[in-house]
Amino acid sequence: MSEDTRTNEAGHLKTVVQVDDVEAQEVVPGIVRRRLPATAYARGWLIDFAAGTEWPEVDEHATEERYFVLSGEVIDGGERHGPGAYVVFAP
């Protein structure tokens, strides 16, 4: 992964990656995940779902979870979230 980590003007650590350079790993057929840089506070992934695919297991987290829908839709707990939806689950 091509990663550039530096301190910004405010003295905070900043990491920049080109998503296309991050290795894609197949979770199950139709779902591909790219693991993005993590910190002690948060982890991140870019996940591509083919139409009609479902996450292979119940997904529970001890911390909050957030996702942003770029295209298509995510059906989560019977609710549909389309392009532009930013969803946050608190623990």
Summary of the structure (lengths in Angstrom):
residues: 91
radius of gyration: 15.1
end to end distance: 30.8
largest distance: 44.1
contacts: 162
relative contact order: 0.15
helix: 3%
strand: 44%
